[in-house]
Amino acid sequence: MHTTAPVATYDNYGSLWGHSTTADAEADITEARGTGADIHEWTTIDRDGHPLRVVRIYDPTFLDTISVFTS
């Protein structure tokens, strides 16, 4: 996976929050893991056959953060 590829960030309703870098998204995931957040992670492919990594950080007090990594 290229570290310069954009990471799209969504809420649990599917609304696009914005884009970030792989490094920033990884830092957010690491921080969430450090606080004991419930994190679901899986891989899939888009309709063109490109791999996608999806990470959902569950937040019971606000909207979840769903990051989609492309290559």
C-alpha positions as CSV (number, residue, x, y, z in Angstrom):
1,M,0.0,0.0,0.0
2,H,1.4,3.4,-0.9
3,T,1.8,5.7,2.0
4,T,1.0,8.7,-0.2
5,A,-2.4,7.4,-1.2
6,P,-5.3,9.4,0.3
7,V,-7.4,7.9,3.0
8,A,-11.2,8.8,2.8
9,T,-12.9,9.2,6.2
10,Y,-16.6,8.7,6.7
11,D,-19.0,8.6,9.7
12,N,-21.3,5.7,10.4
13,Y,-24.0,7.2,8.2
14,G,-21.7,7.1,5.2
15,S,-21.1,10.9,5.0
16,L,-17.7,11.8,3.8
17,W,-15.8,13.8,6.5
18,G,-12.7,14.4,4.4
19,H,-9.4,13.0,3.4
20,S,-6.2,12.4,5.3
21,T,-2.8,10.8,4.8
22,T,-2.0,7.2,5.6
23,A,0.3,8.4,8.4
24,D,-2.4,10.6,10.0
25,A,-5.0,7.8,9.8
26,E,-2.6,5.2,11.2
27,A,-1.8,7.6,14.1
28,D,-5.5,8.0,14.8
29,I,-6.0,4.3,14.8
30,T,-3.0,3.8,17.1
31,E,-4.3,6.4,19.5
32,A,-7.8,4.8,19.5
33,R,-6.3,1.3,20.2
34,G,-4.3,2.9,23.1
35,T,-7.5,4.1,24.7
36,G,-9.2,0.7,24.3
37,A,-11.6,1.7,21.5
38,D,-13.6,-1.0,19.8
39,I,-12.0,-1.3,16.3
40,H,-13.2,-3.4,13.4
41,E,-10.9,-3.8,10.5
42,W,-11.2,-5.7,7.2
43,T,-10.0,-5.7,3.6
44,T,-12.0,-5.9,0.4
45,I,-11.6,-4.9,-3.2
46,D,-13.3,-2.1,-5.2
47,R,-15.2,-2.7,-8.4
48,D,-12.0,-2.3,-10.4
49,G,-10.2,-5.0,-8.4
50,H,-8.1,-2.6,-6.3
51,P,-7.5,-3.6,-2.7
52,L,-9.2,-1.5,0.1
53,R,-8.5,-1.5,3.8
54,V,-11.4,-0.4,5.9
55,V,-11.0,0.5,9.6
56,R,-14.0,1.4,11.8
57,I,-13.4,3.0,15.2
58,Y,-16.6,2.7,17.3
59,D,-17.4,5.7,19.4
60,P,-20.4,5.3,21.7
61,T,-20.5,9.0,22.5
62,F,-20.4,10.4,18.9
63,L,-20.3,9.2,15.3
64,D,-18.0,6.3,14.4
65,T,-14.9,7.0,12.3
66,I,-14.5,4.8,9.2
67,S,-11.3,5.1,7.3
68,V,-10.9,3.6,3.8
69,F,-7.3,3.2,2.6
70,T,-6.6,2.8,-1.1
71,S,-3.4,1.7,-2.8
